[in-house]
Amino acid sequence: MVAMTTLMERPRAAGPRHQSPPPSRRTRRWPVLVLLAATAVLYLWDLGASGWGNSFYAAAAQAGAQSWKAWLFGSLDAGNAITVDKPPAAIWVMGLSARVFGVNSWAILAPQALIGVASVYLLYATVKRWFGQHTGLLAGAALALTPVAVLMFRFDNPDALLVLLMTAGAYSTTRAVEKASWKWLALTGVLLGFGFLTKMMQAFLVLPGFALVYLIAAPTGLGKRIRDLLIAGAALIVSAGWYIALVSLWPASSRPYIAGSTNNTLWELALGYNGLGRIFGGAGNGGGGGGNANFGGATGIGRLFGSSMGTEISWLLPAALIGLLTVLAITWTAPRTDRARAAIVMWGGWLLVTGITFSYMSGTIHPYYTVALAPAIAATVAIGGRVLWLYRSRAWARGLLAVMIMATAGWGSVLLGRADWLPALRWAALVLGAVLALVLLLPAAKLRGLAVVALVAAMLSAGASGAAYAASTATVAHTGSIPSAGPSGRSGMGGGGTRGAAPGAMGGPGTPAGGTGSGSTGSSGTETGSSESGSTGSGAADSDRTDGGGMGGTGMGGGGQDSAVTALLEAAGTKWSAAISGATSAAELELDSGTSVIALGGWNGSDPSPTLAEFQAYVAAGQIHYYISGGGMGGGARGGSGDSSTASAQIATWVAANYPATTVGSATVYDLTS
């Protein structure tokens, strides 16, 4: 293929065309405003229907609104017994919003939607800098209409903030490459450092692409490029390390226990439970995958296209891979600073490293993790299409464009068929995409003025399936442990206990929220037979799978409590109104009562906090009023309160031996002040 200099500068006679003159200021502004307004409507529409969304993080946001220490550490309760099992940056955002606007569904979920709008704008701005407004708009729209993006920008998991920080890092890296700016590159390091404080090592999956593009394409000498990368690395260490140092130096006796760790340190949480355990499985305190809690389908190169992840993220993935390979081939012999190649190295590096990691990691993984791929896929498709369009006078370029469009339409048809949804759209989009792709194969002289119309119509028809599937996601209430995109979401794992059980016993699954489309298993009928379907006994679950209800009921978060129990806790008047095994049950009690509840053993009841001696000291000091039997994480966990070796099980035995049981509503309650 023809080698290129910077695509926007190549003389027309030698290949690609000049860019058209820049539009007027008014013309330049309104398209992006329309894009952002439409994105905001999509992400904010009927947002309150999802209630608390993820009750685990909602309870942490409530705790942060009640206690600055809880906000700083990301505690699950305002009494600061234990943290959530992730770093606290996402909690900082939700906690501040809840402090300002009150603890309610909108205060917790709306920031995620606004983060989504900001992510779309940053992607648009990044792509636009080198490839023009039309390409930027295409990339932004592709991100906005990715089904898993619609899902996670309407849900209160850390993933929304992670995507924003990584996309902002791509923008600052782009600015750094333009003029070999160490300051912009250092900002990339700062952003990814805060990405670590959002979801730990997942934020580092974009580092290879970011570092490689600067090393290859920055317009300065090799020595300065290496020096600038070292500066950015130092900025990353400082922006993430200050919090690790704070937690390490803070006396453990006056801060909450670091949930998910085995030794109450953030280092172990990062490297074990949320680090290597996720990649290789079997490491960490129950979260690394030792219980084979795999919700993404079988490992392998086809995982992203499989029944678990395919409808979440893969609608544009075939086109993205075609665009990536095509641009690399076209620019193979281009000058070192060629921007088309630089962009595809950055976005393609993001896509390949993250995609391969997700495909082969054997620890705990959930389909919605794939939202981290959405910006890279959207940018790669838009840039690949733009580069090929510049060569549209060549038959091979029109042929590759037709292949990208046909691959998108064809794969979209497969995914809609897999979901068994809107068969008419499935076939209409496929046929129209095929017809318009064939039009693009006509000789350039015959296309003339129809070329642009045909291309736009082909892109719209090819992307119609994914866009419709994404839009349907906004009509579904998502309150589950494994939320899924599409016309019928799911709430995933149910609760981990029932209130009438003996102390420490694991009861049956609770009742999920009654939101539209929420069920306890499956995703649009596509998960039957997979590891996601009804897998209530998985041992290596983590807080990404929350809600469903450890205690039953139909509250906002999917597990509302008995009014009698709620009233009891509201009147407790102690530091912690109650203690119960497992974080999901504790979170739901907190949200219903507005009080602090100790989650014995953390997420799945296996964390060594509090110990029996610590619990006895709390009781002796009059800091805990009630012990509520049952509880546990959603569905019953390895090492949970049913395991006699855990601290939470020892506490249950001690309570039963020393305090009388009473029945309040449907719960068995022990008054620890009697």
Backbone hydrogen bonds, N-H to C=O, Kabsch-Sander energy under -0.5 kcal/mol:
donor,donor_aa,acceptor,acceptor_aa,energy
9,E,6,T,-2.2
10,R,6,T,-1.0
14,A,11,P,-1.0
15,G,11,P,-0.5
15,G,12,R,-1.2
17,R,390,L,-0.5
19,Q,8,M,-0.7
28,R,24,S,-2.5
29,R,25,R,-1.3
30,W,26,R,-1.7
33,L,29,R,-1.6
34,V,30,W,-2.3
35,L,31,P,-2.3
36,L,32,V,-2.7
37,A,33,L,-2.5
38,A,34,V,-2.6
39,T,35,L,-2.2
40,A,36,L,-2.5
41,V,37,A,-2.2
42,L,38,A,-2.3
43,Y,39,T,-2.5
44,L,40,A,-2.2
45,W,41,V,-1.8
47,L,44,L,-1.7
49,A,46,D,-1.5
50,S,47,L,-1.7
51,G,48,G,-1.8
53,G,50,S,-2.4
53,G,556,M,-0.5
54,N,52,W,-0.8
55,S,53,G,-0.9
58,A,54,N,-2.2
59,A,55,S,-2.4
60,A,56,F,-1.4
61,A,57,Y,-2.2
62,Q,58,A,-2.3
63,A,59,A,-2.4
64,G,60,A,-2.4
65,A,61,A,-1.7
66,Q,62,Q,-1.1
66,Q,63,A,-0.5
67,S,63,A,-2.1
71,W,67,S,-2.0
72,L,68,W,-2.5
73,F,69,K,-2.3
74,G,70,A,-1.4
75,S,70,A,-2.3
76,L,82,I,-2.8
77,D,82,I,-0.7
80,N,77,D,-1.7
83,T,257,Y,-2.5
84,V,74,G,-2.4
89,A,197,L,-2.3
92,W,88,P,-2.3
93,V,89,A,-1.5
94,M,90,A,-2.1
95,G,91,I,-3.5
96,L,92,W,-2.0
97,S,93,V,-2.0
98,A,94,M,-2.6
99,R,95,G,-2.0
100,V,96,L,-2.1
101,F,97,S,-3.2
102,G,98,A,-1.4
104,N,102,G,-1.1
108,I,104,N,-1.3
109,L,105,S,-2.7
110,A,106,W,-2.5
112,Q,109,L,-0.8
113,A,109,L,-1.5
114,L,110,A,-2.4
115,I,111,P,-2.2
116,G,112,Q,-1.9
117,V,113,A,-2.0
118,A,114,L,-2.4
119,S,115,I,-2.1
120,V,116,G,-2.2
121,Y,117,V,-2.2
122,L,118,A,-2.5
123,L,119,S,-2.3
124,Y,120,V,-2.4
125,A,121,Y,-3.0
126,T,122,L,-2.3
127,V,123,L,-2.4
128,K,124,Y,-2.5
129,R,125,A,-1.3
130,W,126,T,-0.6
130,W,127,V,-0.8
131,F,127,V,-1.9
132,G,128,K,-1.9
136,G,132,G,-2.0
137,L,133,Q,-2.9
138,L,134,H,-2.1
139,A,135,T,-2.3
140,G,136,G,-2.7
141,A,137,L,-2.7
142,A,138,L,-2.2
143,L,139,A,-2.1
144,A,140,G,-2.6
145,L,141,A,-1.9
146,T,143,L,-1.6
148,V,312,E,-2.0
149,A,146,T,-0.8
150,V,146,T,-2.1
151,L,147,P,-2.0
152,M,148,V,-2.5
153,F,149,A,-2.3
154,R,151,L,-1.1
155,F,152,M,-1.0
157,N,155,F,-0.9
160,A,157,N,-0.8
162,L,158,P,-1.9
163,V,159,D,-2.4
164,L,160,A,-2.0
165,L,161,L,-2.5
166,M,162,L,-2.3
167,T,163,V,-2.5
168,A,164,L,-2.6
169,G,165,L,-1.9
170,A,166,M,-1.8
171,Y,167,T,-1.9
172,S,168,A,-2.5
173,T,169,G,-2.1
174,T,170,A,-2.2
175,R,171,Y,-2.2
176,A,172,S,-2.1
177,V,173,T,-2.5
178,E,174,T,-1.5
179,K,175,R,-1.0
180,A,176,A,-0.8
181,S,176,A,-1.8
182,W,180,A,-0.7
185,L,181,S,-1.7
186,A,182,W,-2.6
187,L,183,K,-1.9
188,T,184,W,-1.6
189,G,185,L,-1.7
190,V,186,A,-2.1
191,L,187,L,-2.7
192,L,188,T,-2.4
193,G,189,G,-1.9
194,F,190,V,-2.0
195,G,191,L,-1.4
196,F,192,L,-1.8
197,L,193,G,-1.4
198,T,195,G,-1.0
199,K,195,G,-2.6
200,M,196,F,-2.3
202,Q,199,K,-1.4
203,A,200,M,-1.9
204,F,201,M,-1.1
205,L,202,Q,-1.5
206,V,203,A,-0.8
207,L,204,F,-1.1
210,F,206,V,-2.1
211,A,207,L,-3.0
212,L,208,P,-2.4
213,V,209,G,-2.1
214,Y,210,F,-1.5
215,L,211,A,-2.3
216,I,212,L,-2.2
217,A,213,V,-2.9
218,A,214,Y,-1.6
220,T,218,A,-2.4
225,R,221,G,-2.1
226,I,222,L,-2.4
227,R,223,G,-2.3
228,D,224,K,-2.8
229,L,225,R,-1.9
230,L,226,I,-1.9
231,I,227,R,-2.1
232,A,228,D,-2.4
233,G,229,L,-2.3
234,A,230,L,-2.2
235,A,231,I,-2.4
236,L,232,A,-2.3
237,I,233,G,-2.3
238,V,234,A,-2.4
239,S,235,A,-2.5
240,A,236,L,-1.9
241,G,237,I,-3.1
242,W,238,V,-1.9
243,Y,240,A,-0.6
244,I,240,A,-1.2
245,A,241,G,-2.9
246,L,242,W,-2.1
247,V,243,Y,-2.6
248,S,244,I,-2.3
249,L,245,A,-2.6
250,W,246,L,-1.9
254,S,251,P,-1.9
255,R,252,A,-1.0
257,Y,81,A,-1.9
259,A,257,Y,-1.1
261,S,258,I,-1.6
269,L,265,T,-1.4
270,A,266,L,-2.4
271,L,267,W,-2.5
272,G,268,E,-2.5
273,Y,268,E,-0.6
274,N,269,L,-2.9
275,G,272,G,-1.0
276,L,271,L,-2.3
277,G,272,G,-1.9
278,R,275,G,-1.1
279,I,275,G,-1.2
280,F,276,L,-3.3
281,G,276,L,-0.6
281,G,277,G,-1.4
285,N,260,G,-1.1
286,G,284,G,-1.6
288,G,283,A,-0.7
292,N,289,G,-2.6
294,N,292,N,-2.0
295,F,293,A,-0.7
295,F,365,I,-1.9
300,G,359,S,-2.6
303,R,300,G,-2.0
305,F,302,G,-1.2
306,G,302,G,-0.5
306,G,303,R,-1.4
309,M,303,R,-0.6
310,G,306,G,-2.6
312,E,309,M,-1.0
313,I,309,M,-1.8
314,S,309,M,-0.6
314,S,310,G,-1.8
316,L,313,I,-0.6
317,L,314,S,-0.6
320,A,316,L,-2.3
321,L,317,L,-2.3
322,I,318,P,-2.1
323,G,319,A,-2.8
324,L,320,A,-2.6
325,L,321,L,-2.2
326,T,322,I,-2.4
327,V,323,G,-2.5
328,L,324,L,-2.0
329,A,325,L,-2.1
330,I,326,T,-2.6
331,T,327,V,-2.3
332,W,329,A,-0.9
334,A,331,T,-1.5
338,D,335,P,-2.1
342,A,338,D,-2.1
343,A,339,R,-2.8
344,I,340,A,-2.1
345,V,341,R,-2.3
346,M,342,A,-2.2
347,W,343,A,-2.8
348,G,344,I,-1.9
349,G,345,V,-2.0
350,W,346,M,-2.0
351,L,347,W,-2.5
352,L,348,G,-3.0
353,V,349,G,-2.3
354,T,350,W,-1.9
355,G,351,L,-2.4
356,I,352,L,-2.8
357,T,353,V,-2.1
358,F,354,T,-2.7
359,S,355,G,-1.9
360,Y,356,I,-1.8
361,M,357,T,-2.1
362,S,279,I,-3.0
363,G,278,R,-1.8
364,T,287,G,-0.6
365,I,293,A,-0.8
369,Y,366,H,-2.0
370,T,367,P,-1.7
371,V,368,Y,-1.7
372,A,369,Y,-2.1
373,L,370,T,-2.1
374,A,370,T,-0.5
374,A,371,V,-1.0
377,I,373,L,-2.4
378,A,374,A,-2.5
379,A,375,P,-2.5
380,T,376,A,-2.4
381,V,377,I,-2.4
382,A,378,A,-2.1
383,I,379,A,-2.7
384,G,380,T,-2.6
385,G,381,V,-2.4
386,R,382,A,-2.2
387,V,383,I,-2.6
388,L,384,G,-2.2
389,W,385,G,-2.0
390,L,386,R,-1.6
391,Y,387,V,-0.8
391,Y,388,L,-0.7
392,R,389,W,-1.5
394,R,391,Y,-2.8
398,R,394,R,-1.9
399,G,395,A,-2.4
400,L,396,W,-2.2
401,L,397,A,-2.3
402,A,398,R,-2.3
403,V,399,G,-2.1
404,M,400,L,-2.6
405,I,401,L,-2.4
406,M,402,A,-2.8
407,A,403,V,-2.9
408,T,404,M,-1.9
409,A,405,I,-2.5
410,G,406,M,-3.0
411,W,407,A,-2.5
412,G,408,T,-2.3
413,S,409,A,-1.9
414,V,410,G,-1.8
415,L,411,W,-2.5
416,L,412,G,-2.5
417,G,413,S,-2.1
418,R,414,V,-2.3
419,A,415,L,-2.1
420,D,416,L,-0.9
421,W,416,L,-1.7
426,R,422,L,-2.0
427,W,423,P,-2.0
428,A,424,A,-2.5
429,A,425,L,-2.7
430,L,426,R,-1.4
431,V,427,W,-2.6
432,L,428,A,-2.6
433,G,429,A,-2.3
434,A,430,L,-2.1
435,V,431,V,-2.4
436,L,432,L,-2.5
437,A,433,G,-2.1
438,L,434,A,-2.0
439,V,435,V,-1.7
440,L,436,L,-1.5
441,L,437,A,-0.5
441,L,438,L,-1.1
442,L,439,V,-1.7
446,K,443,P,-1.1
447,L,443,P,-1.4
448,R,444,A,-1.9
450,L,447,L,-2.6
451,A,448,R,-1.5
453,V,449,G,-0.7
454,A,450,L,-3.0
455,L,451,A,-2.5
456,V,452,V,-2.8
457,A,453,V,-2.6
458,A,454,A,-2.5
459,M,455,L,-2.5
460,L,456,V,-2.4
461,S,457,A,-2.4
462,A,458,A,-2.6
463,G,459,M,-2.2
464,A,460,L,-0.5
464,A,461,S,-0.6
467,A,463,G,-2.4
468,A,464,A,-2.6
469,Y,465,S,-2.2
470,A,466,G,-2.4
471,A,467,A,-2.7
472,S,468,A,-2.1
473,T,469,Y,-0.9
473,T,470,A,-0.7
474,A,470,A,-0.8
474,A,471,A,-0.7
475,T,472,S,-1.2
476,V,473,T,-1.5
477,A,516,T,-1.1
479,T,477,A,-0.6
481,S,491,S,-5.0
491,S,519,G,-4.0
492,G,519,G,-0.6
495,G,548,G,-0.6
495,G,549,G,-0.6
496,G,632,G,-0.7
501,A,498,T,-1.4
505,A,502,A,-2.3
507,G,505,A,-0.6
510,G,549,G,-0.8
518,S,515,G,-1.8
524,S,488,S,-0.7
526,T,523,S,-2.5
530,S,527,E,-2.8
533,S,527,E,-0.5
533,S,530,S,-1.1
534,G,532,E,-0.8
535,S,532,E,-0.8
536,T,534,G,-2.3
538,S,535,S,-1.5
539,G,291,G,-0.7
545,R,542,D,-2.3
546,T,544,D,-0.9
548,G,557,G,-0.7
558,G,555,G,-1.6
566,T,562,D,-2.4
567,A,563,S,-2.5
568,L,564,A,-1.8
569,L,565,V,-2.3
570,E,566,T,-2.4
571,A,567,A,-1.4
572,A,569,L,-1.5
576,W,623,Q,-3.0
577,S,596,S,-2.4
578,A,596,S,-0.9
579,A,626,Y,-1.3
580,I,598,I,-2.3
581,S,630,G,-0.6
582,G,600,L,-2.1
583,A,602,G,-0.9
583,A,603,W,-0.8
584,T,603,W,-0.6
585,S,632,G,-0.5
586,A,582,G,-1.6
587,A,583,A,-2.9
588,E,584,T,-2.1
589,L,585,S,-2.0
590,E,586,A,-2.4
591,L,587,A,-2.5
592,D,588,E,-2.1
593,S,589,L,-2.2
594,G,590,E,-3.0
598,I,578,A,-2.4
600,L,580,I,-2.4
600,L,598,I,-1.1
601,G,609,S,-2.6
602,G,599,A,-2.2
605,G,601,G,-0.5
606,S,601,G,-0.6
607,D,601,G,-2.7
609,S,607,D,-2.0
615,F,611,T,-2.7
616,Q,612,L,-2.6
617,A,613,A,-1.9
618,Y,614,E,-2.3
619,V,615,F,-2.4
620,A,616,Q,-2.5
621,A,617,A,-1.9
622,G,619,V,-1.6
623,Q,618,Y,-2.7
625,H,576,W,-1.5
626,Y,577,S,-1.2
627,Y,670,Y,-2.4
628,I,579,A,-2.4
629,S,627,Y,-0.5
629,S,668,T,-2.3
630,G,502,A,-0.5
632,G,581,S,-5.0
635,G,495,G,-0.7
636,G,633,M,-1.4
640,G,637,A,-1.8
643,D,640,G,-2.1
644,S,642,G,-0.7
646,T,643,D,-1.8
648,S,605,G,-0.5
650,Q,646,T,-2.1
651,I,647,A,-2.4
652,A,648,S,-2.1
653,T,649,A,-2.2
654,W,650,Q,-2.3
655,V,651,I,-2.8
656,A,652,A,-2.3
657,A,653,T,-1.6
658,N,654,W,-1.0
658,N,655,V,-0.8
659,Y,655,V,-2.0
662,T,669,V,-2.5
664,V,662,T,-0.6
664,V,667,A,-2.6
665,G,663,T,-0.5
667,A,664,V,-2.6
668,T,499,R,-2.3
669,V,662,T,-3.2
669,V,667,A,-0.6
670,Y,627,Y,-2.9
671,D,660,P,-0.7
672,L,625,H,-2.5
672,L,670,Y,-0.9
673,T,625,H,-0.6
674,S,671,D,-1.1
